[in-house]
Amino acid sequence: MAHPPRSGEARRQYQLVADRIRALIETDAMAAGARLPAERDLAAQLGVSRPSLREALIALEIDGRVEIRGGSGVYVCASPERGDEATSALGESPGELMQARVVLETAVITLAAARVTPAGLQRVAEALAAMREDHAFGRKPVDADRRFHMGIAEMCGNQVLLSMVGSLFDGRHSPISSHMSGRFESPLGWHVALAEHQAILDALEARNPQAAAAAMGSHLLASHGRWHAEPAEAHAVNAMPV
């Protein structure tokens, strides 16, 4: 259910874009079942980036205002009886969360690589092994993935940084991030991510801060790309089925 923002609460970008799409549906009197313009055209019409548009469409799908059909397009759903309200806050923007993680975790791993301990490396290696086991058995290795990143942060010896890494990682469990991960994550994506995690561990074992930061940044940016793939790629909103 959509709720108006609390007094003084900043509206997130995806909420603002979603509200504009709602207004477009109403202004054009688009009936239930009508197809929205193609993603490229809609982004240009609204003057927004395609990642921002995708997040807005996900928010509208959660609110029940549109239906995203992989390989077909985005279709208008019947307006709820309560009428169209401002799009509810569903968590922080997944794209902004990942950008924040890139900034924070590349700095964290630079410090961790200078403070590597055998026990710390073992915890990180065990988390990666657990990720591989989960993947092999068809389970999403999210919990082990969290242990991997937290294990790196623990080697910094800074509880504030540890808490920040955990908080940003847990942002993936918000309604909008969970919905996006369910739509765009795939076994192939996790297979690639495992190789990226191995590169991070290798750099830590070599006690090379520069290589560790580069590997972490590359992994997080690649993860961001997998969630915001271009429509020509398999996981885009208006492209092939996911």
C-alpha positions in Angstrom: 0.0 0.0 0.0 1.3 3.5 -0.9 1.7 6.0 2.0 2.4 9.7 1.8 5.9 10.6 3.0 6.3 11.7 6.6 6.8 15.4 7.1 10.4 16.3 6.1 11.1 12.9 4.6 13.1 13.2 1.4 11.5 11.5 -1.6 13.8 9.0 -3.3 14.5 9.3 -7.0 12.6 6.2 -8.0 9.5 7.5 -6.1 9.6 10.8 -8.0 9.9 9.0 -11.3 7.2 6.5 -10.4 4.9 9.4 -9.5 5.5 10.9 -13.0 4.7 7.6 -14.6 1.4 7.5 -12.6 0.6 11.0 -13.8 1.4 10.0 -17.4 -1.0 7.0 -17.1 -3.8 9.3 -15.8 -3.1 12.1 -18.2 -3.2 9.8 -21.2 -6.2 7.9 -19.7 -4.4 4.6 -20.2 -6.8 1.8 -19.5 -5.9 -1.4 -17.7 -4.1 -3.6 -20.1 -2.5 -0.8 -22.1 1.2 -1.0 -22.8 3.5 1.7 -21.7 6.0 3.1 -24.2 9.2 1.1 -24.7 11.8 1.6 -22.0 14.1 3.7 -24.2 11.3 5.9 -25.3 9.8 6.3 -21.9 13.2 7.2 -20.3 13.7 9.9 -23.0 10.2 11.2 -22.6 10.7 11.6 -18.9 14.3 12.8 -19.2 15.6 10.2 -16.7 18.2 7.5 -16.8 17.1 4.0 -17.7 18.3 2.5 -14.3 16.2 5.1 -12.5 13.3 4.2 -14.8 13.7 0.5 -14.0 13.6 1.1 -10.3 10.5 3.3 -10.7 8.7 0.5 -12.7 9.6 -2.0 -10.1 8.2 0.2 -7.4 5.0 0.6 -9.4 4.8 -3.2 -9.9 5.0 -3.7 -6.2 2.3 -1.1 -5.7 0.1 -3.0 -8.2 -0.1 -0.2 -10.7 1.8 -1.9 -13.6 2.8 -5.4 -14.6 6.2 -6.1 -16.0 6.1 -9.0 -18.5 9.6 -10.2 -19.5 10.1 -10.0 -23.3 6.8 -8.2 -23.8 6.7 -4.9 -22.0 5.1 -3.0 -19.1 1.3 -3.0 -18.9 -1.1 -0.8 -16.9 -3.0 -2.5 -14.2 -6.4 -1.4 -12.9 -6.1 1.5 -10.6 -6.7 0.5 -6.9 -10.0 1.6 -5.5 -8.2 4.0 -3.2 -7.0 5.9 -6.2 -3.5 6.8 -7.2 -1.4 8.1 -4.3 2.2 9.0 -4.1 4.5 6.0 -4.5 5.4 4.5 -1.2 9.0 4.3 0.1 10.2 0.7 -0.5 13.8 1.1 0.7 16.8 2.9 -0.6 17.5 3.0 -4.4 19.3 -0.3 -5.2 21.5 1.6 -7.6 22.5 4.2 -4.9 23.0 1.4 -2.4 25.5 -0.3 -4.7 27.3 3.0 -5.5 27.6 3.6 -1.7 29.0 0.1 -1.3 31.6 0.7 -4.0 32.9 3.8 -2.2 32.8 2.2 1.3 34.0 -1.3 0.6 36.9 -0.4 -1.7 38.2 1.8 1.2 37.5 -0.9 3.8 39.3 -3.6 1.8 42.3 -1.3 1.3 42.6 -1.1 5.1 41.9 -4.8 5.6 44.6 -5.8 3.2 47.1 -4.0 5.3 45.9 -5.8 8.5 45.4 -9.3 7.2 45.5 -12.1 9.7 45.5 -15.9 9.1 42.3 -16.1 11.1 40.7 -13.4 9.1 41.7 -14.9 5.8 40.3 -18.3 7.0 36.9 -16.7 7.8 36.7 -15.1 4.4 37.8 -18.3 2.6 35.2 -20.3 4.6 32.5 -17.9 3.6 33.5 -18.3 -0.1 33.5 -22.1 0.2 29.9 -21.8 1.7 28.9 -19.6 -1.2 30.1 -22.3 -3.7 28.3 -25.0 -1.8 25.0 -23.0 -1.8 25.4 -22.3 -5.5 26.1 -26.0 -6.3 22.9 -27.0 -4.5 20.8 -24.4 -6.3 20.5 -22.1 -3.3 21.1 -18.3 -3.4 24.3 -17.8 -1.4 23.2 -14.5 0.1 24.0 -15.4 3.8 27.5 -16.7 2.9 28.0 -13.6 0.7 27.3 -11.4 3.7 29.8 -13.3 5.8 32.4 -12.9 3.1 32.0 -9.1 3.0 31.7 -8.8 6.8 34.8 -11.0 7.3 36.8 -8.5 5.2 35.4 -5.6 7.2 36.2 -7.3 10.5 39.9 -7.3 9.6 39.9 -3.5 9.7 39.3 -3.7 13.5 36.9 -0.8 13.2 33.3 -1.4 14.5 31.9 1.6 12.8 33.1 0.5 9.4 31.9 -3.1 10.2 28.4 -1.8 11.1 28.3 0.4 7.9 29.2 -2.5 5.6 26.5 -4.7 7.3 23.9 -2.0 7.0 24.5 -1.4 3.3 24.6 -5.1 2.5 21.3 -5.6 4.4 19.7 -2.9 2.2 19.3 -5.7 -0.4 16.4 -7.1 1.7 14.2 -4.0 1.3 11.1 -4.5 -0.8 12.4 -2.8 -3.9 15.9 -4.5 -3.7 14.4 -7.9 -3.0 12.0 -7.5 -5.9 14.8 -6.5 -8.3 17.0 -9.4 -7.2 14.2 -11.9 -7.7 13.7 -10.6 -11.2 17.3 -10.1 -12.3 19.5 -12.5 -10.4 20.3 -15.8 -12.1 22.5 -18.9 -11.5 24.8 -17.6 -14.2 25.2 -14.3 -12.5 26.1 -16.0 -9.2 28.6 -18.2 -11.1 30.3 -15.1 -12.4 30.1 -13.5 -8.9 31.9 -16.4 -7.4 34.9 -15.9 -9.7 34.9 -12.2 -8.7 34.9 -13.2 -5.0 37.9 -15.5 -5.6 39.8 -12.6 -7.2 39.1 -10.5 -4.0 40.4 -13.4 -1.8 43.5 -13.8 -3.9 44.4 -10.2 -3.6 43.9 -10.3 0.2 46.1 -13.4 0.4 48.7 -11.5 -1.5 48.3 -8.6 1.0 48.0 -6.3 -2.0 45.8 -3.3 -1.0 45.6 -1.9 -4.5 44.7 -5.2 -6.2 42.2 -5.9 -3.4 40.5 -2.5 -3.9 40.4 -3.0 -7.7 38.9 -6.5 -7.3 36.3 -5.3 -4.9 35.3 -2.3 -7.0 35.2 -4.5 -10.1 32.9 -7.0 -8.4 30.5 -4.4 -7.0 30.3 -2.5 -10.3 29.7 -5.7 -12.1 26.9 -6.6 -9.6 25.4 -3.2 -10.2 25.5 -3.9 -14.0 23.8 -7.2 -13.6 20.9 -5.5 -11.8 20.7 -2.7 -14.4 21.5 -4.6 -17.6 20.7 -3.0 -20.9 17.6 -4.3 -22.6 19.6 -6.1 -25.2 20.9 -8.3 -22.4 19.0 -11.2 -20.9 18.0 -9.6 -17.6 16.6 -6.2 -18.7 13.0 -5.3 -17.9 11.8 -5.0 -21.5 14.0 -7.6 -23.1 14.2 -11.4 -23.0 12.4 -13.4 -20.3 14.3 -13.7 -17.0 
